[in-house]
């Protein structure tokens, strides 16, 4: 993604901006929270998943879309094990009905 993930700080952008800025050579999990339905963040600093992400040296960014009242947690993940990583992250404190998107890296063709 063009945005620096290393600081893990919240930025104000839209979901469209997120999609346009994903690096096609990287894989991502994007969690979405609709603040129109649930007014509290599901990505608090105390979330157990944050410890998993830090321990695994994952890069992530929190994105707040003030126009649509949604928040996103965008996580860069390793290629090849995207589904397994998603399952592990989901097990660390996200509600079962959490909306998520899994973007897998484009496979490079060998010449």
C-alpha positions in Angstrom: 0.0 0.0 0.0 1.3 3.5 -0.7 0.6 4.6 2.9 3.2 3.7 5.5 1.8 1.0 7.7 4.7 0.9 10.2 3.2 3.6 12.6 -0.2 1.8 13.0 -1.9 5.1 13.4 -5.5 6.0 12.4 -5.9 7.9 9.2 -9.1 9.5 7.7 -9.7 8.1 4.2 -12.4 6.1 2.4 -12.8 2.4 1.5 -12.4 3.4 -2.1 -9.1 5.0 -1.2 -8.0 1.8 0.5 -8.8 -0.3 -2.5 -7.0 2.1 -4.9 -3.9 2.0 -2.7 -3.4 -1.7 -2.1 -0.2 -3.1 -3.5 -1.2 -5.9 -5.9 2.0 -7.8 -4.9 0.9 -7.9 -1.3 -2.0 -9.7 0.5 -4.4 -7.9 2.9 -7.1 -8.6 5.4 -9.5 -5.6 5.8 -12.0 -5.6 8.7 -14.9 -3.3 8.6 -17.0 -1.8 11.3 -20.2 0.1 10.5 -20.4 2.8 13.2 -24.1 3.5 12.1 -24.9 0.1 13.6 -22.4 -0.1 16.4 -21.2 3.2 17.8 -18.1 1.8 19.5 -14.9 0.8 17.8 -14.3 -2.9 17.5 -10.6 -2.1 17.1 -9.6 -0.8 20.5 -6.0 -0.7 21.7 -6.9 -3.5 24.2 -8.0 -5.9 21.4 -6.2 -9.2 21.8 -5.6 -9.3 18.0 -3.3 -6.2 18.4 -0.9 -8.3 20.4 -1.0 -11.1 17.8 -0.3 -8.5 15.1 2.6 -7.0 17.0 4.1 -10.3 17.9 3.9 -11.5 14.2 5.5 -8.2 13.0 2.4 -7.5 10.8 2.0 -4.0 9.4 -1.4 -2.5 9.8 -3.3 0.8 9.5 -6.7 1.9 11.0 -8.8 3.9 8.6 -11.7 6.1 9.5 -14.3 7.0 6.9 -16.1 9.9 8.4 -18.4 10.4 5.4 -19.9 6.9 5.7 -19.2 6.4 9.4 -17.2 3.3 9.0 -13.8 2.2 10.4 -11.4 -0.3 8.9 -8.4 -2.2 10.1 -6.2 -3.0 7.1 -3.5 -5.6 7.7 -0.7 -6.6 5.3 -0.2 -10.3 5.5 2.1 -12.9 4.0 1.3 -14.5 0.7 0.3 -18.1 0.4 -1.2 -18.5 3.9 -3.9 -15.8 3.7 -6.8 -18.0 4.7 -4.9 -19.5 7.6 -3.8 -16.0 8.8 -7.4 -14.7 8.5 -8.6 -17.6 10.7 -6.0 -16.9 13.3 -6.7 -13.2 13.5 -10.5 -13.8 13.7 -9.8 -16.0 16.7 -8.3 -13.1 18.6 -11.4 -11.2 19.7 -13.4 -10.2 16.7 -17.2 -10.8 16.8 -18.3 -13.6 14.5 -20.4 -11.3 12.4 -17.5 -8.9 11.6 -17.3 -8.0 7.9 -14.0 -8.7 6.4 -12.3 -8.6 2.9 -9.4 -10.8 1.9 -7.2 -9.5 -0.9 -4.7 -12.0 -2.2 -1.6 -10.9 -4.0 -1.5 -11.3 -7.7 0.6 -14.3 -8.6 3.7 -13.5 -10.7 4.1 -15.6 -13.8 7.5 -17.1 -14.5 8.9 -16.3 -17.9 
